[in-house]
Amino acid sequence: MADIEAFVRDLIDRDRDCTEKALAQMDLRRKINMLIGEWKAAGGGDVLPDVRDRVRLRPVKTAGNPLRAIARR
């Protein structure tokens, strides 16, 4: 979905027609909302992770420059 969002932004920046891609993006959002609704209806009550949570869980590479790795944390 992030790829489609970036593509739509690029089309808008270049003043191009983005109707088809924007509709595809909205369809993906509808599907995600439907899946979340089904998950909640089935008893899902956990807090879903967002992007910040996912980034925090990624391992930090320390092979190159350890000072840079420390700065990222």
C-alpha positions as CSV (number, residue, x, y, z in Angstrom):
1,M,0.0,0.0,0.0
2,A,2.9,2.4,0.7
3,D,4.1,1.9,-2.9
4,I,0.7,3.0,-4.2
5,E,0.6,6.0,-1.9
6,A,4.1,7.1,-3.1
7,F,3.0,6.5,-6.7
8,V,-0.1,8.7,-6.3
9,R,1.9,11.4,-4.7
10,D,4.4,11.3,-7.5
11,L,1.6,11.6,-10.1
12,I,0.1,14.5,-8.3
13,D,3.4,16.3,-8.0
14,R,3.9,15.9,-11.8
15,D,0.3,17.1,-12.4
16,R,-0.8,13.8,-13.9
17,D,-4.1,11.9,-13.7
18,C,-4.0,9.7,-10.6
19,T,-7.6,8.5,-10.6
20,E,-7.0,4.8,-11.2
21,K,-4.2,4.5,-8.6
22,A,-6.1,6.6,-6.1
23,L,-9.1,4.4,-6.4
24,A,-6.9,1.3,-6.0
25,Q,-5.4,2.9,-2.8
26,M,-8.9,3.6,-1.4
27,D,-9.9,0.0,-2.2
28,L,-6.9,-1.3,-0.3
29,R,-7.9,0.9,2.7
30,R,-11.4,-0.4,2.6
31,K,-10.1,-4.0,2.6
32,I,-7.8,-3.3,5.5
33,N,-10.7,-1.7,7.5
34,M,-12.9,-4.7,6.6
35,L,-10.2,-7.1,7.8
36,I,-9.8,-5.2,11.1
37,G,-13.6,-5.2,11.6
38,E,-13.7,-9.0,11.1
39,W,-10.8,-9.5,13.4
40,K,-12.5,-7.4,16.1
41,A,-15.8,-9.2,15.6
42,A,-14.0,-12.5,16.1
43,G,-12.8,-11.3,19.5
44,G,-9.6,-9.6,18.6
45,G,-8.9,-6.9,21.2
46,D,-5.2,-6.5,21.2
47,V,-3.7,-3.2,20.2
48,L,-2.5,-3.4,16.6
49,P,1.1,-2.3,16.0
50,D,1.7,0.8,14.0
51,V,4.7,1.9,12.0
52,R,6.6,3.3,15.0
53,D,6.2,0.0,16.8
54,R,7.6,-1.9,13.8
55,V,10.6,0.4,13.4
56,R,11.5,-0.1,17.1
57,L,11.4,-3.8,16.7
58,R,13.9,-3.9,13.8
59,P,17.5,-4.9,14.8
60,V,20.0,-2.1,14.6
61,K,23.1,-2.8,12.5
62,T,26.3,-2.1,14.4
63,A,28.9,-3.5,11.9
64,G,29.5,-0.2,10.0
65,N,29.6,2.6,12.5
66,P,28.7,1.9,16.1
67,L,28.2,5.6,16.9
68,R,25.6,5.9,14.2
69,A,23.8,2.8,15.6
70,I,23.7,4.3,19.0
71,A,22.3,7.6,17.6
72,R,19.5,5.6,15.9
73,R,18.2,4.2,19.2
